[in-house]
Amino acid sequence: MPENTILDVVKGGYVSKNGKVRLMKTKKSWKIRK
């Protein structure tokens, strides 16, 4: 993931400005969806 990627806070995690990368909070860890 590029360092300049800006993430918007969404329910349950974060999503990149272009909507392609999602960082989802799980009970034990974080999951990255592309």
C-alpha positions in Angstrom: 0.0 0.0 0.0 1.5 3.4 -1.0 2.4 5.6 1.9 0.4 8.5 0.4 -2.8 6.6 0.4 -5.4 8.5 2.4 -7.9 6.4 4.2 -11.4 7.5 5.1 -12.9 6.1 8.3 -15.9 3.9 7.6 -18.0 1.7 9.9 -15.8 -1.2 10.9 -12.6 0.0 9.4 -11.1 2.3 6.8 -11.4 2.7 3.0 -9.0 4.4 0.6 -10.1 7.5 -1.3 -10.5 5.6 -4.6 -12.4 2.8 -2.8 -10.1 0.1 -3.9 -8.4 -0.8 -0.6 -10.4 -1.6 2.5 -9.0 -2.1 5.9 -11.5 -4.0 8.0 -11.4 -4.4 11.8 -11.9 -8.0 12.9 -12.1 -9.3 16.5 -8.4 -10.3 16.5 -6.7 -8.3 13.8 -7.0 -6.1 10.7 -7.8 -7.5 7.2 -6.8 -5.7 4.0 -9.2 -6.1 1.1 -8.2 -5.0 -2.4 
